[in-house]
Amino acid sequence: MTPKFLLLSLLFSVVLLSFSAGAFAAVSESEEGKEDPTGFIMHHIKDSHEWHLVTIGHTHITLALPVITYSSDRGLEFYKSSDFQNHETHKFGKDYAHNGIYIDDHDHLGRVDGGSILDFSITKNVVMLFLVIAFVLYITLSAARHYQKNGAVSPEGVASFVEPIVIFVRDEIAHKSIGPKYKKFVPYLLTLFFFIWSGNLLGLLPGAANLTGNIAVTFTLAILTFVIVNVNGNKDYWKHVFATPGVPGALLPIMVLVEFIGLFTKPFALMVRLFVAITAGHIVILSFIALVFIFESYSIGILSTIMVTLINVIELLVATIQAYVFTLFSAMYIGSAVAEHHHDDHH
Amino acid sequence: MDLIIPSAGLIFWQLIGFLALLFILIKFAWKPILASLAEREASIDSALKSAEQARNEMSNLKAENEKLLQEARLERDVILSKAHEASLKMIEEAKKESSKQGALLIEAAKAVIETEKKAALTEVKNQVALLTLEVTEKLLRKKLGDDKAQVELVDQFIKDLKLN
């Protein structure tokens, strides 16, 4: 197994070297022809108004994406990303402003007259979001169709892939962390798990966008958990926050402050954990690829390809673990909000 | 776009996309899947329970069968011993009957023999009497030719009578 694996890596690295050397050079030519691995990595990690697929020689093959803007005085406007860039170099900038709107070289939208403008563009990550949603819809609805067609029988096909995960989330995550009232929250936790997991895995595909490693995405998911936790918080939960049982009166103001901050640190931790884990993984993989172009040596190419392969395998694990952890912590926070405390009531 | 500052556009789309996904999945995926799972688990539970029940019933039935068999065996033994007794009794009776019959037969045979004997004796006596008469007659015809002989004979008779 291992020799075969190494041989494959070798072959792959040779192909990669011969094919992408030019590509990288073209991408990072920005600072007067010097190699710029940070730019190359950040370009991949961050969101963008266009989807850059591949560069062959000096030809950029990109997918132009819709740009949707809203400003109070101009209303909703629709453009496409190629309106705002140089058609040769695909560079954005103030010089390529279109209709009074420009995208700067940090991918920020702005108005030439300096007015405020909101950016609702279908960016690379939004497209990725739709792809992930479509993927999740496809596998879960296929599984659901199996049950609707055949009734409560043993699973087959996609259903036999989805079912163990559903049972795991229901029994091991929801039931164990939330307790007797878990049923209500199972659908949310299942959706969360499938969305994050699919996002993590699809994000590992070459050329894919770093969706679940984007702070806006993890922020939104964390906010949803935060809302669900606090909407479902019972009397005991709020009592723990604002009148923590067993704390002397003098310490209570401090404790209340700590507990109150704790309400927000929980979702904050959720947001940062997923963002960091996925983004860091992408950065490590891209760094190893960038090494090839910095050293321009075959031996480094082979070595880094082997490393990239190994880290990709680890990333598969991380993708699953992070989906599990996000779901598990969401369930635990919900559990703490709905749990019935039968102790400490006489304090 | 910034790395650590969430962009409003993506938050907007993420929120809409995720909520849409959530509601579609709740309605069309999780509901049927979870319902089927629950149904299947319930049916497995009930199947296990009914299997357990059937096993119990089986063992009850077996015990009952065993009991019935035992009873049947006992009954058989009783019947057999009764039959044995009855046959012994019958043999005994038959023996008794046959010996009685034999005795009766012997008795009857004896009686017949007795009568036959008597009849035969009577016959013989009669025959003897006849023969005697004939002999006497012949003798008388021959001897009573003379008187002396007659007297002698009468004397003889008288003698005999006296002696008797």
Chai-1 contact restraints between the chains, C-beta under 6 A:
chainA,res_idxA,chainB,res_idxB,connection_type,confidence,min_distance_angstrom,max_distance_angstrom,comment,restraint_id
A,K46,B,M1,contact,1.0,0.0,6.0,A-B,restraint_1
A,K46,B,L3,contact,1.0,0.0,6.0,A-B,restraint_2
A,D47,B,M1,contact,1.0,0.0,6.0,A-B,restraint_3
A,D107,B,M1,contact,1.0,0.0,6.0,A-B,restraint_4
A,D119,B,G9,contact,1.0,0.0,6.0,A-B,restraint_5
A,F120,B,G9,contact,1.0,0.0,6.0,A-B,restraint_6
A,F120,B,F12,contact,1.0,0.0,6.0,A-B,restraint_7
A,S121,B,G9,contact,1.0,0.0,6.0,A-B,restraint_8
A,N125,B,L10,contact,1.0,0.0,6.0,A-B,restraint_9
A,V126,B,W13,contact,1.0,0.0,6.0,A-B,restraint_10
A,L129,B,G17,contact,1.0,0.0,6.0,A-B,restraint_11
A,I133,B,G17,contact,1.0,0.0,6.0,A-B,restraint_12
A,I133,B,L21,contact,1.0,0.0,6.0,A-B,restraint_13
A,T140,B,L25,contact,1.0,0.0,6.0,A-B,restraint_14
A,T140,B,A29,contact,1.0,0.0,6.0,A-B,restraint_15
A,L141,B,F28,contact,1.0,0.0,6.0,A-B,restraint_16
A,L141,B,A29,contact,1.0,0.0,6.0,A-B,restraint_17
A,A144,B,A29,contact,1.0,0.0,6.0,A-B,restraint_18
A,A144,B,P32,contact,1.0,0.0,6.0,A-B,restraint_19
A,A144,B,I33,contact,1.0,0.0,6.0,A-B,restraint_20
A,Y147,B,P32,contact,1.0,0.0,6.0,A-B,restraint_21
A,Y147,B,I33,contact,1.0,0.0,6.0,A-B,restraint_22
A,Y147,B,S36,contact,1.0,0.0,6.0,A-B,restraint_23
A,Q148,B,P32,contact,1.0,0.0,6.0,A-B,restraint_24
A,A152,B,S36,contact,1.0,0.0,6.0,A-B,restraint_25
A,A152,B,E39,contact,1.0,0.0,6.0,A-B,restraint_26
A,A152,B,R40,contact,1.0,0.0,6.0,A-B,restraint_27
A,V166,B,I33,contact,1.0,0.0,6.0,A-B,restraint_28
A,P187,B,I26,contact,1.0,0.0,6.0,A-B,restraint_29
A,P187,B,W30,contact,1.0,0.0,6.0,A-B,restraint_30
A,L190,B,W30,contact,1.0,0.0,6.0,A-B,restraint_31
A,T191,B,L22,contact,1.0,0.0,6.0,A-B,restraint_32
A,T191,B,L25,contact,1.0,0.0,6.0,A-B,restraint_33
A,I215,B,I4,contact,1.0,0.0,6.0,A-B,restraint_34
A,I215,B,P6,contact,1.0,0.0,6.0,A-B,restraint_35
A,A216,B,P6,contact,1.0,0.0,6.0,A-B,restraint_36
A,A216,B,S7,contact,1.0,0.0,6.0,A-B,restraint_37
A,A216,B,L10,contact,1.0,0.0,6.0,A-B,restraint_38
A,A216,B,I11,contact,1.0,0.0,6.0,A-B,restraint_39
A,V217,B,Q14,contact,1.0,0.0,6.0,A-B,restraint_40
A,F219,B,P6,contact,1.0,0.0,6.0,A-B,restraint_41
A,T220,B,I11,contact,1.0,0.0,6.0,A-B,restraint_42
A,T220,B,Q14,contact,1.0,0.0,6.0,A-B,restraint_43
A,T220,B,L15,contact,1.0,0.0,6.0,A-B,restraint_44
